[in-house]
Amino acid sequence: MEHRRFSRVIFKGKAHIDIGGHSCQTEVLDLSLKGALIRKPDNWPRSLPKQMLLRIQLNDFPLELEMQVSVAHISDKVVGLHCERIDIESVSHLRRLLELNLGDADVLGRELAELSDSD
């Protein structure tokens, strides 16, 4: 059984994934420091570039969280995305969102330390 190294939080929110020359509207189902699970868009292309841009609308703020992602796994209904790169502003928004939802700053601190050690 796979053991997750990073905590996931349920996050229902609107997002867009920019794939090559077009953008697909989608819904984020959960988030972690290392990626996201999204609902597979109806217009999901057959061929994908190695990296795409996931833009997540934060519900309580007029802000977007952006991360460069690659496909980790895919099924008929969902797509697991691996975070390849994230800017400092987006990671600070993601950290705050995870802190609020995890309710344990120590766990998040350990995960951030592990994330920076793995780079």
N, C-alpha and C positions, 0 to 999 in steps of 0.2 A: 504494500500500500504506500502511495506517495505521501510524504509529509511536506506540507507547505512551509516554506521558510519565512513567508511574509503574510501577515494577516490581511484578509479580505474583508471589506465592509460592503453591505448591501447599499447600493446607490442607484436610485431610479432617476434618470435624467436624460435630457435630450442631448444628442451629439451629432456631429458630422464626421465622416471619415473621408479624407481626401485621398483618392486613389488615382495616381497618374493625372490625367486631365479632367477628371470629374469628381464630384462630391456626392456621397450617399448619406441621406439622413438615417439615423439609427437611434437606438436607446441603449444607454449603459445600464447593465444589470448589477455589476459589482466592480469595485476598484481595489487595487493594492499599490504598493510602491513599485512593483515590478510589472504592472499591466492592468488590463481591464477585460471584462467579459461583456460583449455587446450582442444585441439581437441582430441576427444576420439580415441585412437589408434585402428587399425584394430584387433590387437591381444590382446585386453583388456580381462583379465580373468573374469570368472563368480564369483569366490570367491576371496575376497580381505582381506589382513591383515588390522588390525586397523590403522597402520601407514605405510607410504611409503616414499621414498626419491625422491623429485623432484629436478633435476639438470638442471638449465637453463643456456644455453650458452649466454653470453653477447656479442652482435654483435661487438661492438667497441673494445673489450678487449679480451685477451686470458685468460679470467677468467670464472669460473662457480659460479653461485649463487645457494646455496643448502638450501633446507628447508624440514623438516619432515612435511608431510601432511597427512590429512585424507580426505575422500570423503565427501563433503558437499551436493552435488546433482549431478545427472547423467541423461543424456538423450541419444538419439541415436547418437548424433553428438559431444556433449561436456561434459566435466566433471568439476565441480566446486570443487576446493580443498581448504581446510581450513588449514592454517599454524599452526602447533602444536608447532614447535620449529625451531629456526633459529640461527646460530652461529653469533658472533659479526662481523666477516669479511663480511659475506653475507648480514647482515642487513645494514652495512655501504654502500655496493654496491647498495642495493635496495633503500636506502634513497637517494643516489645521483641520481639514475635513476628516482625516483619519483619527486625529486626537479626539475630536468631538464624538465620533462614532465608536471608537474603541474604548474610550473611557479610562485608558491606562497609558499615561505618558511614558512610563518605563518600558513597556513593550515596544512602543513606537521608537523610542530612543535606541533600543537594542537593534531593531530592524534597520534604522537609518545607519547605524554603525556598521552593520553587516553589509548593507548595500554599498557603502563607500569602500569597504575592504575588498568587495568583489570586483570593483572597477579597475 
